Amino acid sequence: RYPPRGGFIRVRGVRLHMIDTGGPGPAVILLHGNGVTLADMGISGVVARAARRRRVVAFDRPGFGYSERPRGTAWTPAAQADLLADALERMGIAEAVVVGHSWGSMVALALALDHPRLVQGLVLVSGSYFPTPRTDVPFFAPPTIPVIGDVLRYTIAPLIGQLIKNNVIRKVFAPQRVPRRFSAEFPTALSLRPGQIRASLGELALMAPSAAANARRYMDLSIPVTIMAGTADRISDPRRQSARLHET
């Protein structure tokens, strides 16, 4: 029902799915948030708009959509950034503006901090940049536990996901309504596969320590950074996250 829309590249033994489109202009790299796929960037219209004047590459981050997420690796923002940097080098992209949305903003920051020659500028959208307590982490932790988690992810976890998905999606878009195009086109069933559930919950658990690791280095950034946030965002507090990052 939801076949891959782009191509594949294998880096360090990991197969990544991506869309590579647009013109000959400077490259823009799009990194989606947790729980979704690169389809989020396409449905929003960002890919088509940016591709009018730029080369646009949107990745399924490891474990999401059609990209692999091998076990045995802690897929921190830094680990994902290293993998994506190698992929971009193989694609002939030496410089780019990197756009990160939500959890993807931490990967974008890690790319800029660890691979400064690659990143010309950052656009950070609705991100979490500083560690904050999350009361939902213990509730969602069991499916990430080896063996027990495997059983849960292949039995009841997708069913629970189907039951709560509409409430979760409404919360993500609140206080605005869920766009009709998102409701009609986003591959929700693809995002509830056992493998992607493992990736999503793993990133939920990694959020606070990953933000803390990045935060120690924000002062090292010397490139243009655009920070975007919704003033009524109910997922990422704009004052504690985006405004604080701007001040830093």
N, C-alpha and C positions, 0 to 999 in steps of 0.2 A: 504493500500500500504506500509506503514511503521510501522509494528507492533513492540511492545516493544521487545528488544533483551535480556533483563536481567530480574532481579527479582525486587520485591518491598519490602520496609520496611516502616512501619508507625511509625512516631516519633512525639510526641506532637500533635497528630491529623493530621499530614501532611504526605501524602503518597509520598515517594521518590522512583524513579526508578534508578536502578544502575546495573552495571555489576561487578561481583565478580569472578575473574578468576586467573589462575596462580598456582604456587607451594607453598610450605610451608615457603618460605623465608620471610624476613621482608616485611611489607606492603608498597605499594606505592599508594597514593591517587591522582587521576587525576581530576582536576576541570577545566571545559571548560570556554570559554569566552562568551561575550554577543552575542545574536542573533543566537547562534548555539545550539547543543545538545551534549550529550556524544558521538554521532556518529562521531564527529570531531576527537576525540581521537582514535577511531577505524580505521577510514579511513586513518589517517596519519601513521598508523603502530606502534604507540607508545605502545598501549595496548599489541599487540602480542610480540613486542620486550622485553618489561619489564617483561611480564608474563613468559618468559623463566627461570627467576631466582627469581622472587618475586611474592608475592600475590598482585594482582592489583585490585583496586576498582575505577571505574569511575562512577561518579554521574551525572544524570541530575539535575542541580541546581534548586531550587524552581521556578516553572513557565515555565521551559524549558523542551522540550521533553515530557515525561510522568510523570513528577513530579508536584505536586500541589503547588499553591502559593496563600494561602488564603488571602482574603482582610482583611483590618484592621491591618495589620502588615507592618511596614516599613522594607522591606527586604534589610537592609544594609549588608555590609560584616560581621559585628559582629553578626547580627541576623542569617545569613546563617551559620556562623561558629559555633554558639551555637547548631543549629539544627543538623549539620553534626557531631559535636562532640558526641552528644547523639546517633546518628545513629551508629557511629563507635564503641562506647562503647557496644551497644547492639549486634554488630557483633563480639564482642570479640577482637577488635583491640585496644591495649593499647598504641602502639607506631607506628609511620609511618613517611615516607618521603612524603611531600605534594608537588605536582606539580600544579602550577596555571598558566593558560594561559590567557593573556589579562585581562578582568574584573575578571576572576577567581583568578588572582594573588592577588587581594585585599582580597578575601575570605581566600586564603592561608595564607596571612600575619595576618589576624585577628585570624585564628586558632592558629598560632604560638604565638601571643601576649596574647590571652585570655585563651589558653589551652596549656601552655608550656610543660606539662608532656606528652602530646600526640605527639607533633611534634618533631622528631629527626633532621630534616633538611628540607630546602626549596629549590625548583627549581622554579624560577620565569621567565616566558617567555613572552616577548613583553608586559609588563604591564604598567599601568599608576599608578605611585606612589606618584605624587605630583599634586595638583590642577592646571589645566590650563584652560583658557577660551575656550568654545565650542560654535561656532557660529550656530551650527545645533540644539542646544537644543530648542530654541523657535519654530523652524519649525516643530519639531517632538512632541511638547508638547500637542497639542489638543487631540490626542487619549488617553492620560493619564487622562484627566479630567473626573470626574464621570458623568454619564448619556450621556453627549455629546460624550465623548470618547467611551462609549459602542456602541453607534450608529455608529460611524466612524469605529470602529474595526470590526463590523459585516457587514459592507457595502463596503465602498470604500478603507479602509486601506489595506486589503489583495490584492486588485487589483493594488493599487499603488505599493505595495511591489513586485508584479510580474513584473511590468514595470521597476523598478529600480534595481532589484536583481542582474542582470548580471554586471551592473556598480559597484555596491557595492562590489561584490565578487572580481572583477578585482582589485579594489582599495586595498582590504585587502591583496591580494597576491603580488601586485606591489612592485618592478619592475619586479618580476618574473611572469611567466605565471601561470594561474590557473591549477593545476595538473589535468590530465585526470581522475584519480580515484575520486577526489573530485567532479568534474562535473558530473560524472556518478552515484555516490553513495550517495552524501549528500542529506538528506531529506528536500529539500528546502520548499516543500509544508507544511510539518509538522511545520517548523519554522515560517510560515506565518498564523498560526491559530490565532484567536482573542486573546486567552489567552496568547500565547507566545509574540504576539505584545505588549500586556500590560506589560509583564515582561521586554522585551527588552527596550522599551521606558522608563519604570520606572528606569531601571538601567542607562540609558543614563543620566537622570536627576540627579541621585544619585552619579554620578562618581566624580565630583569635591568635594562635601562635604565629601564623603567617603574617598577619597585620603587624604584630609586634616586631617581627624580624625585619620587615620593610621599614617600619617607622624610625628605626635607629639611623637610617641612611637618607632620609628625605632631603636633608641639607646638602647632600652631595649632588643633587640634580642641578644642572646648569643649562637646561634646554627649555624652550617654551612649553608651558603646561596649561591646558584649558581644563577647568574643573566644572562639571555640570551636575546639578542636583535639583530635584523637585522640592519645593519648600514644604510640601505636605507629605513627603515620602514616609510611609509607615514601616518600611523595611530598613532603610539606612538613614539614621537621624542626620539631617543636613547640617545641623549646627555642630554636633559632636564629631562628624566625619568630614564632610566637604569643606565647611568653613574653617575648621581646625587645620586641615591640610593646607588651605590657602594661607592661613596665618603662619604656619610653619615654613 
